Amino acid sequence: MPRTRRLTAVATAVAALSVLATACTGQSGSAASDDPNKEVTLNFWHGWSAPSEAKAIEENIARFEKAHPNIKVKVTGNMTDDKINQALRAGGDKAPDVVSSFTTDSVGKFCNSGAFADLNPFLRKAGIDKAKVFPKTLLDYTQFNGNQCTLPLLNDAYGLVYNKDAFKAAGITEPPKTWSRFVEVAQKLTKPNGDSYDQLGIMPTYHGYETTPVRLAAQWSPKYFDADGKSNLAKDPAFANMLTAQKDLVAKLGGYEKLEKFRSTFGDEWSAEHPFHKGQVAMQIDGEWRAAMAKEAGVTFEIGTAPLPVPDDQAADYGKGYLSGTIMGIASGSRKQNASWELVKYMTTDTEAVVAFANAIHNVPSTLAALDSPSLQVTPEFKTFLDIARHPKSNTTPAQADGGTYQLTFQDLAYAVEKGDVADVPAGLAKTGQQIDTDIAKAK
């Protein structure tokens, strides 16, 4: 289901969290000396805003309070990272003790600055082996340099959502598994109409909602940094290959200008006017929520889901995809950290709580036990994303000291390449890599 983080530019979140990180530096020494068995009220801030999502949070909190009658939780929803930033800077009794954020890209800053408390001591005290509870990829994006300052709270997997009726009409019997076949299918599904389209196989430009450079790059299994922590963009052929493949697809579907003109006619990503819902595009790179949203929008065609295609030379790895999700942490300035840990532990590690929340908002659960729970509601369309989440080659963007800034730098290059402003891709990657190294060095 839609979440605030998908409506907010990554750049805005990074800027807000940059201030947050500076404001909170030095607070990580707050002692967790409170008694979690005493009467206490916690301030829990989260970003969900849709009524169904807010209701799901309230139901989860109600179950927690029933199990912990001495702990009351004051819930504040629809909170952006900027608002969280301001509250943590101000401090005091009204500041959040526990925070749920959609900004996984900034975990490096959260951890590096001490904005959130390291949860490793809490995990050890509770006897929780995090490697046996959470998938490895999710642990990768919730910690930085050994500091587990956040834990996963539900998971997003990205794949392909497609119009089965359009496939049938075009004589296509199955979703494409390799990139070359993906290009063929996208062309076959495309119906040009002058300087526009009656139907587009897929919107391949990076501004096409969830079609971002990092999500496409995941299919090439890229390595963003080398063993020394330096940018690997110019050394790993995955990046040049992905940028070149995407640019070639843009050209074959009509070119950047024509595609962007058509994209300007698209409706809001979270409404019934979404181009996939309206049949304007036959395939969509999206998350596990899209099929359910399309059905709720009343589409008249049959919906299919599949993993995104992989490069032809990685056909054996078909099924992998990009993973991200929501994170949950404890404010380092909180004087109620032990009680806060009880809430974080419940919402992130209790199988029943994780499954109930996942069922309520149609997201992929974030623990190994919840993924295999018989209580998890699984439709055929949703199962695809569960399989992507389990795939050993599924990957994510690693945490860094500059948060998501390095991703924005790579994204800017990708925008320039697809427009034709950067013709020498290797040179562009080398220059971008140098900028990333400079930014990270300044952030440390």
N, C-alpha and C positions, 0 to 999 in steps of 0.2 A: 504493500500500500504506500501512497505518497507520504513523504516526510519532509520536514522543513529543510533539511540539509540539501535535498535535491532541488530546492527552489532558490538556494543561496549560492552565489558564485564562490568558488573555492578561494579566489583572491580576497574577498571580503573576510572570510573566515580566517585566512592566514594573517591578514592585517590585524584583525581583532585579537587573535591569539598571540601575536607578537607582543602586543601591549600587555596582555595577560601574563605572559611568561616573565616579562620584565618586572611586572608588579609583584609577582609571587615569589621571585627568587629570594631564597633565604628563609622561607617559611617552612621548609621541609623538616625542620628540626622539632616541630610541634610534637610533644610527647603524647602517645596514646595511653593515657593513664586513667581515663574515665572507666567507671564500672558499668558494663553493658546490661547489668541486671537491675539497675536503678531506673526509676521513672525518668523518661527523657523524651524530648520532642526533636525530631530531625527535620531539617529543611532539605527537601529533595527537588532539584530542578531538572527538567527534561525539555526536549525540543518538539515532541509530538503535538500536533494541533488539531488534526481531524477528530470529530466527535467519537468515532469508533475506536481510535487509537487512545484517546484520553480515557475512555471508558475502560479499555483493556489495562491501562496502567493502574487506574483506581481499583480494579478488581484484584490485580496482583498485590497491591499495597494492603488491601483488606485481608487477603490471605496471610500476608506477612504479619500484620498486627494481631491477627487471631493466634498465630503461633508464638508471638512475642508481645504479650499483653502490656508489658511495661514500656514498650517503645511505640510512640505515636509518630506518624510521618505526615508532615505538612507538604503537600505536593503543589508545585508550581510548574505549569506546562507552557508550551509555546515560547520557550526561552531560547534566544539566539546566543551564539558564543559571545557577541558583543555585550549583551546584557549580563551574562555570567561573568565576563571580564570585569565589568563595572562593579558588580556586587562583591567579587572577591577582593578587588582593590579596596573597597570601602570597609570590608570586614564587619565584625559585630554579629549580634544575635540573628540578624535578618539574612546574613549571607548563607549560601548553600553549604551544607555539610557533604552532601552527595550530589554528584552531577552525572547526567547522561548526555553525551555529545554525539553528534553525527560526524564530527570532523576527525575521522581516523587519520587523515593526512598530517595532523599536528601533534600526534602522540609524541614524536621526538622532542618537541618543545615542552609539552606537558611534563615529560619525564626529566629532560635535561635541566629545566629551570627550577624544578621543585614545586611547580604549581599544584600537583597532585602528590599524595603520599605514595611511597613504594608499598605495594601490596604483598611483596614476597614474605615479609615477617608474619603478616596475618595468615597467609596461606600455609606457611610452615607450622604456625601455632595451631591451626585448625586441622593439621594432618592431611592437607589436600595436595596431591601430586598433580600440578596443573597440566603436565604433559599427558596424563591419563584422562583428564577431564575435557580439554579443549583440543580441536584440530590444530596442527602445527602452524598452518598459515595464519590462523586467527591469533595465536600467541605472538607470531612475528609482528603483526601490526598493532599489538597492544602493549609492547614493551620497547625499550631502547637501551642498548648497552647494558643489559641485565637488570634494568630498573623496570619492574612490572607495575607501572603507575596506573594502569587501567586494566580492565578485564572485558572480554567480549560480552555484549548483550544483544543477542540475535545477530543474524548474518545475512549478507546479500550476495547472491551469485548471479553472474551475468551470462546470458546465452542468447539464443535466437528464438523469437516469437514469429510465427508465420501464418498466413492465410491459406488454409488447406484447400479451399474452394478455388483460389487463384492458381494454386499449384496444379490442381486437377485440370483446370481449363487449359493450362499451358502444357499439359502432358508430362508434368514433373512428378515422379512417384515417391521421392524421399528428399529430406532436407540435405543440402550439400555438406560434405564432410571435409573436403579439402578446399583451399583457397581458389584454385583454378576452377573447380566446379562451382564454387560460390559465385564467381564472376560470370560464368555461363548462365547460371540460374537467374542472377540479378538482371542480366541483359534480356533473357527470355521473358521475364515477367514485366519488363518495362514497355509501356505503350506511349510513345511520344505523341504529342499533339501540338504541332507548330513549335512555338518557343516555350511550351509547357508540357504537361503529361496528363494523360487520362489515368495512368497508373505507373508508379515507379517501383522497380524491384526492391530497392532499399535506398534510403537516404544515406549516402556514404560520407558526407562531410562531417567534420568534427563538431560542428554546431548542431548536429542532428540529435538533440536530446542526450541520450546515454551513449552515443557513439563518440567516446573520448579517446585521445591517443593512448592513454595508459591501458584502457580496456581492450583495445585492439592489439596493442603490443603484447599483452598477456598471452595471446595465442602463439607467439614466437618464443615464449619462455625466456624473456630477457633478463640480463643481470645488470642492474643499474650501477652498481659500484664494485670495484675490484677488492682484493684482500686488504689493501691499504686504505680503503674508504674513499678512493678517488673515483670520479665519474668514469663510467665504462661505456658511455654512449658511442664514442668513436671507435672503440675496440670490439664491441660485441656486434656482429653483423645483423643481429635481430632487429635493431633499431632502423638501420638503413633499409633493410628488406621490408619491414612493415611500412615505413613511410613511402617507399617506392610502390609497393603493392596497392596501398590506399589511393595514391595519386593516379595510378593506372586505372583503378576502378572508377574514380571520379571522371576521368577522361572518357571512358567507355560508356558511361551513363549520361553523357551530354555535356560534360564540362562544368567547371566550378560556377561560372556566372549563371548558367541556365538552372543548375541545381539549386543555387542559393535563392534565385528568384522564385522557384517553386516552393522552397522551404518557407518563404515569407508568407505563403498562404496557409500555413499550418495553424491549427488551433492549439490551445494550451495543452501541455503534456499531461495534466492531471484532470482533464475534463473529457466529456463525451466527444469533443471536437478533435481529439488526437487523430493524426493522419492514419494511423493503423486502424483505429476504430471506424473511420470513414471510408476505408478502402483506397486511400490515396497512395499508400505504400503497402506492398505485399509482404515484406519482411521487416522486422524491427529488432535492432540490438537493444536488449532490455533486461530487466531483472525479473525475479520470481513473481512480482506483484502484477505484471502487465496482463497476463491471461485472465486473472480474476477481475481486474478493472475493465477489461474489454467485455467480459460477460455482463458485468454490472451496467455497462453502457448500452447493452442490448444489441450487440453486433449480430448480424444475421448469418455470418459465415462460421465454418468450423475452424477452431484455433489449434495450431500445433506448436510444440516447443521442442527445441533441440540445442545441443551445445553449439557454440560458434565454430565455424570451420577452422582448421589448422593449416599451416603451410604444407605444401605437398610433401616435403621431405621429413615432416613430422606426423605423417598420417597415423602412425601407431599410437600417438598421444591424443587422438581425438577423444573428446569428452571433458577436456580441461577448460578452465575459464578464469576470469578475474573475480576475486573475492574481496569484499570489504564488509563494513557493518557498523553497528553502534557500539560505542565504548562507555564504560562506567567507571568512575573513580571517586576517591575521597579527597576533598579539599585539604591541602596540607595545613591550612590555618584553622581547621575545625578542632574544637576542644572535645569533640564527641566521636573520636575516631573508632573506638572499639564498638560503640553502638552502631556507628555508620557501617562498619565492616559487617555486622549482622545483616543489614539490609543488602549490601553489595553481594555478600555470599549467597543470600537467598535468591536474589534475582538473577544471578549469573551462574550458579552451580546447582541449584535445586531443580532436578529433572522435571517435576510436576509444574513448577513455576515457569520454567523456560518453555515447555511444551504448550502450556495454556496461553502464554503470551504470543508464541509463534502462531498458534491456531487463530488467535483473535485478530492479528494484523497481517496474516498471510506472508510471513517472512520465514526464512530458513533458520532453524534453531542453531544455537552456537555451542552446544556441548555434544560430545560423542554419544552419550547416553540418550539425549533428547532426539538426536538424528535417527536412532534406532527404536524409539519408543512406539509401542503399539497404539498409544493415545494420540500420536501425531496424525492430523488429518491430511491425507495425501491424495490429491487428484492426479490423473495421468500427466497433466500439464506441469504440476508442481514437482512431481517426482524427478523430472529432468534436472531441476535446479538442486535438488538434494544430491543427485548423482554428481553434479558438477562440484558441489561443496565437498564431497568425499574423494574426488579424484586426486591421486597423489601428485599430479603435475599442475593442478590449479595453483595460482599464485597471486601475489598482491604487490603493491608498491611498498618498499621497505621504509621504516621510520628513519628520519634524519634529524640532525640538530636544527636545521632550518625549517622543520615542519614540512609543509607541502610546497615550499617555494621552488624546490628543484623540479617538481612536477609542472609547475606553471611555466618555468623556463623552457622545459622540453615541449610543453603544449604550444608556447609561442612559436617555436621553431616549426612544429607540425602545421600550424595555421599558415605560416609563410610558405612552406613546401607545397601544400595543396593548392594555394593560390597561384603558385608559379613565381613567387618573389625570391625563392631560394632554389636555384637550379643545381648547385653543387651540394648534394646532400651530405657526403662525407665531410666536406669543409664546414658545413653548417653544424654538423654534430660535434666536430672538434671544438669549434668556437663556443657552442652551447655547453659542452662539457667543462671548458675552462671557466665559464661564468658560474656554473654550478659549484665547482670546487672553491671559487672565490667566496661565494655566498655562504657555503657551509663553514669555511674557515672563520668568517666574520661572526657566525652564529655561535661558535663554540666558546 
